[in-house]
Amino acid sequence: MTCSKIFTGDLPELTYEVIKYFQNDYSTLHSCILVNRLWCRLAIPLLWENPFSIPTGNYNFIEIYLHNSTDDLKTKFNKYKLFNKSFPSNTLFNYPRFLKYLNTQNFMFSVEKWFESPIKTASLENISYLTDFYIMVDICVSLFKIFIENEVNLHTLEIESSNIILWDINLNNILGLILQNINFIHNIRNLKLHNIDLSKDIAQIKDRISQIINLQQNLKKILINRNVISLYQTLLLSKDYNCSSTLNTIVFYYVDFKGINNLKKIFERLNVLESIHFYNCSLNIGFIQQIINLNKPFKLKSLFITSGLQIESLQQLLQMSGGYIENFGYGLDYDLSLNQQLLELITKYCKNINFLYFDGFENQVSYQMFNLIENNKQNLNYLLIDIYGNNNFYYSPNDNIEGSSNILQNLGQALPSKLEYLSLTLTIKESDFRVFLESSQGIFINKLLIMQIGSDDILHYIKKYIMNERRVKYLAIKNIECRIDLFDLKDEVKEFKLHNIIVRSYNDLYICVNNYIKNID
């Protein structure tokens, strides 16, 4: 297929597929812009499809958006001296048209940060906080009008509330503007609701979110966060909506299923549902019984759980759906017996795990942990082990040395021959680290991340066993105690580059598990 495209001269399509591979690698995309005109034309839309979520801290792209506004809007903002006069009046692309993903919280945060920049605050220093807020609201509304006027084809909308009343007032204005221009959301495939507190948020927000939900006819994915499942029930249960024949992915995020008794009816109606994900949800007996009573497969692809489990009910769920699970994460409970039973059940019923996350560690369950890794070698691509879990990093590095040693001395033998991503947060002793590197020789890891607690020097072993053997493509190492990131040591970065290993900032490569599940397809 590729050869035929080359012979027919279809190179732009092939080039786009290559560039799209770097969709979330923003530094590489910026480099692509400089190659030639074709690469620039292909890379720019990818850089601008989700600009409000790019973690660069640079918010000047908002000014570029506002330069696409009408002359009346420009005149309005010029009186606040918001624009950099050195910025060109014309831009090479119609950047608003590229927008595909929009999170309302990230959007408002970005506008606020741009507005608060030193140049802006210097010109507005005598303006009151409330006036300052209303100027920001003006900017937000104006940006949305620009998106609407440019007929943005939005694919993903994330509505996220906050605990800040003024921000929720702003959100309410934005939702109202969306409902006045429903073409803006007519093609949405993914709808996600975050932190919507129905008991505290502005009442009108709830009503407007309900209207937006019920306007959807082509949803492929929804994310249900905490207590907003009630807002979706009309959409999921009514025969008047097309949801039953389009919706293929549901993510349940911190949802308490207590008192929700119509799940069986909801899932029976969804004819093309192929992917269900649970992240730290309350899987009580009543909920699991509804799932067990389904007359169709329950395709549970992700299961991330912490404490408070009932093993008997969970076993029934795994018997029914364990074969579908591709992503599993567990925060170890204080109950040792519960930890052992759970890991044994996962090992028994889940053979297709691709993403595996351990939050915390106990020596007494090390056998079960390594056995689970071993049993999923064929499919495992992502492995994250954080021995400290949600505990504070800043206590004695002697804590959990025994557990870290256990992991480093035994993990290498359990790993598959190739991993896309390995992240280890451990207290690392040189001798244990050498054992791990020696026992994992021959294993290729595309992205290796190490968060080290302790002061032992491990870099020389990295060079000996990884750099010289070129077993890693991307490398990130951070010592939390010394507050040193390998990426900041420029001479070391250059040395690794000579061996075709790219050193990246730890934060750039780190996968935040809750964001991973939110963005899963």
Secondary structure, DSSP 8 states (H G I E B T S, - for coil): -HHHHHHTT-HHHHHHHHHHTTTT-HHHHHHHHTT-HHHHHHHHHHHTSSGGG-TTS--THHHHHHTTS-HHHHHHHHTTT-S-TTS-SS-SS-GGGG--EEEHHHHHHHHHHHHTSHHHHHHTTTS-HHHHHHHHHHHHHHHHHHHHHTT----EEEEE--S-HHHHHHHHHHHHHHHH-GGGGTT--EEEEES--TTTS-HHHHHHHHHHHHT-SS--EEEEETTTHHHHHHHHH-TTSGGGGT--EEEEES-B-TT---HHHHHHH-TT--EEEEES-B--HHHHHHHHT-SS---EEEEEE-S---HHHHHHHHHHHGGG--EEEEE--S-HHHHHHHHHHHHHH----SEEEEES--GGGHHHHHHHHHHTTTT--EEEEETTTTS-S-S-TTTTHHHHHHHHHHHHHHS-SEEEEEEEEEE--HHHHHHHHHHTTT-EEEEEEEEEES----HHHHIIIIITTT-EEEEEEEETTTTEEGGG-HHHHHHHHHTT-EE--HHHH---HHHHHHT--
